[in-house]
Amino acid sequence: MKRCREDIYQYLNFENGQIAIYDAVNPLASGRRSLAKEFAKQDIETLFIESWCDDERIIEENVRRVKISSPDYVGWSSEDAVKHYLTRISARIPQFQTMEEKDLNYIKMINAGERLIVNNKSFGYLSNRIVFYLLNLHIKSRHTYFARAGVSLEADSYKADASLSEQGEDYAKKMTERLLQHRESEKQAMIDRGETDYELKPLTVWTSTRRRTVETAKYLYEKGYKVRQRSQMSQLNPGVCEKMSERRIREEYPDEVAKHELDPYHHRYPRAESYHDLAVRLEPIILELEREQNDLLIIAHESVLRVLYGYLMACNAADIPFLEFPRDEIIEIIPESYQNEARRIHIPDLPKEIIPGSPQDIKIPVPPSGVPSPMVGGIGSPKDGFSTPQSGLRTPREPERISQQHVDDVV
């Protein structure tokens, strides 16, 4: 545990870290006070989060759905694993003291979010955001789908709020048909496995306020599905780069291109947004996404899908600008215990010219593979941990195409 704390000190004090999660039981009040004092010596504030549950139904459901899928129970039958884990819980109860220390900062979440108790000793902005985040969490499982908007009459324009083209209308219809067909086949598969009372969760649709996303959802709306328009989900603003070719951008803004190649996540062109700016703008959407209990289809521009996918799949922030979403794929994200699972659902019979996913939108130049880029924070946690090379630079992974790197195929 000492080595773990030393890693935390290194990350927060020398690697520009903002927050570290120290995942341990810490069952005794004396141990929690001692831990807070140790962190205080390094000028680190401590916030304890306790999940308290006395509802046996919630406990057993959570154990069955989450805990027994841990590496500890590989090869175990589900019944034996549940029994063993519940025994572990019972064995810890005599050594457990619930959080009541008035001199410590803590949040106590009761029965998976039914109530929250906050001991607000010296909360700052970040602590309050954590409280707000926890208020939006629930443990119910739901599927999230991502789909591109259809092609519009002015596809390369940010300012023009153009309607769908004829090809865009065709895409919207085929995307709707394929998604509903997939959901029905999933339901039938569950019934075939013996879950005769299985019912699909209601499907809610979110779009931006732009015409092309709203019109892409038209066929779902006509079938009675709830469609909500969210202004925060508008695409990344390209600023002065709108409608400019890559060659012209490199000629007119060589210094900006050089900065962008070093840090494509944080850099913004003149009068534009960076991906970090977009992630901040999408924070209310992310909180609502966590609160949503229905299955959810998000129809948006590729830049928005990159950030939301990066959040749900814990992508490295440096990889987010390079994620590709070909238009002939719907991405389905399924919650899992330790890392969400993603699948791609193929949409057949689309014209080849409307399919490709762009390695960046609106022809903004991106660095070639292997160019060093600073370690970045913000949305998306690095899968490879917090450590960085001593130089302070890191080499990003190959630009990621979701269909190749992250997901399983659904034929």
TAGIVEN-V491161 format. One record per residue. SS is DSSP state (A for helix, B for strand, O for the rest). PHI is phi in whole degrees, 0 to 359 (999 if undefined). NEAR is the number of other C-alpha atoms within 10 Angstrom. Layout:
BEGIN
SS;PHI;NEAR  SS;PHI;NEAR
END
This chain:
BEGIN
O;999;8  A;298;7  A;298;8  A;297;10  A;296;15  A;296;10  A;297;15  A;296;21  A;302;18  A;298;15  A;295;18  A;284;16  A;267;14  A;232;9  O;238;16  O;62;12  O;289;15  O;250;11  O;211;13  O;231;14  O;255;9  O;259;13  O;270;7  O;209;7  O;290;10  O;45;16  O;283;17  O;253;13  A;299;16  A;297;11  A;294;11  A;292;18  A;297;15  A;297;11  A;296;14  A;298;17  A;294;15  A;299;14  A;292;15  A;298;12  A;298;9  O;262;11  O;61;12  O;246;16  O;281;17  O;244;24  O;236;19  B;270;16  B;236;17  B;246;18  B;257;14  B;252;16  O;219;15  O;241;9  O;264;11  A;300;10  A;296;9  A;295;14  A;300;15  A;293;16  A;298;13  A;293;17  A;297;17  A;294;17  A;272;16  O;236;14  A;295;18  A;283;23  A;269;18  O;288;10  A;302;9  A;297;11  A;243;16  O;296;11  O;90;9  O;275;12  O;288;10  A;298;16  A;294;10  A;295;11  A;294;20  A;298;21  A;299;14  A;294;14  A;292;18  A;296;13  A;295;11  A;299;11  A;297;11  A;299;11  A;292;11  A;274;11  A;304;11  O;298;9  O;261;9  O;251;13  O;240;12  O;294;13  O;291;22  O;217;11  O;288;13  O;289;10  O;270;11  O;244;20  O;279;20  B;205;22  B;236;21  B;248;19  B;262;20  B;253;16  O;49;16  O;57;20  O;104;17  O;300;10  B;217;12  B;233;18  B;249;13  B;241;15  B;262;19  O;268;16  O;275;12  O;208;12  O;286;16  O;247;10  A;301;7  A;296;11  A;298;18  A;293;13  A;293;12  A;296;13  A;301;16  A;299;12  A;297;16  A;296;19  A;295;18  A;264;15  O;280;17  O;212;14  O;255;16  O;280;13  O;273;15  O;210;18  B;263;16  B;242;23  B;245;22  B;243;24  B;220;28  B;290;28  O;287;27  O;290;31  O;289;25  B;260;23  O;291;17  O;232;15  O;295;17  O;264;15  O;252;14  O;277;18  O;285;11  O;288;13  O;261;15  O;276;16  O;282;21  B;293;24  O;282;16  A;299;13  A;294;16  A;295;20  A;297;20  A;297;17  A;298;27  A;301;25  A;293;16  A;290;17  A;297;29  A;298;19  A;299;14  A;292;17  A;296;20  A;293;13  A;298;12  A;297;16  A;295;14  A;292;14  A;293;12  A;296;13  A;297;16  A;296;15  A;297;13  A;294;16  A;295;14  A;297;10  O;275;8  O;105;9  O;270;12  O;293;11  O;262;7  O;292;12  O;232;12  O;294;13  O;290;14  O;303;12  B;255;20  B;252;19  B;243;21  B;246;22  B;227;27  O;281;22  O;270;18  O;286;21  A;302;18  A;296;30  A;283;28  A;297;23  A;289;21  A;294;29  O;272;27  A;303;17  A;290;17  A;290;22  A;298;16  A;294;9  O;272;9  O;98;8  O;281;15  B;286;14  B;241;18  B;244;16  B;260;15  O;236;14  A;295;14  A;294;17  A;270;24  O;293;20  O;296;19  O;301;21  O;281;22  O;278;23  A;61;15  A;292;13  A;277;21  O;301;18  O;65;17  O;268;15  O;287;14  A;299;15  A;299;11  A;293;12  A;299;20  A;294;16  A;286;11  A;271;10  O;228;14  A;298;12  A;293;10  A;293;16  A;298;23  A;298;16  A;295;15  A;295;21  A;293;17  A;283;17  O;209;22  O;292;28  O;280;26  O;265;21  O;288;20  O;233;21  O;286;19  O;307;12  O;59;10  O;245;15  O;250;17  O;268;20  A;294;25  A;295;21  A;301;17  A;297;22  A;298;24  A;296;16  A;298;16  O;274;20  A;305;14  A;299;13  A;293;18  A;297;19  A;294;16  A;293;14  A;300;19  A;294;18  A;281;17  O;298;18  O;254;19  O;281;18  B;298;16  B;225;21  B;252;22  B;251;27  B;254;26  B;203;26  O;293;23  A;301;25  A;296;27  A;291;24  A;298;23  A;301;24  A;293;26  A;292;23  A;296;21  A;301;22  A;293;19  A;292;22  O;256;19  O;53;16  O;285;22  O;296;22  A;303;26  A;294;28  A;271;20  A;302;26  O;297;25  O;257;25  O;293;25  B;244;23  O;234;27  O;303;20  O;287;24  O;270;24  B;228;24  B;259;24  B;264;28  B;250;21  B;248;21  B;245;16  O;297;17  O;230;13  O;297;13  O;248;11  O;201;11  O;300;12  B;257;16  B;239;24  B;231;19  B;251;23  B;248;23  B;285;19  O;257;19  O;279;13  O;64;10  O;261;15  O;299;12  A;300;9  A;290;8  A;260;15  O;280;17  O;306;12  O;270;19  O;273;17  O;288;20  O;194;17  A;279;20  A;53;20  A;58;18  O;286;21  O;299;21  O;233;19  O;290;18  O;293;10  O;302;11  O;96;12  O;288;15  B;300;16  B;221;19  B;300;18  O;299;21  O;243;21  O;254;17  O;86;17  O;296;24  O;90;22  O;266;19  O;301;17  O;290;10  O;269;9  O;98;8  O;262;15  O;287;14  O;231;15  O;301;9  O;297;8  O;290;7  O;86;12  B;249;15  B;226;18  B;259;15  O;293;17  O;292;13  O;306;12  O;309;19  O;260;17  B;259;17  A;304;22  A;295;19  A;265;11  A;258;11  O;244;14  B;229;17  B;267;16  B;276;13  B;241;13  O;275;9
END
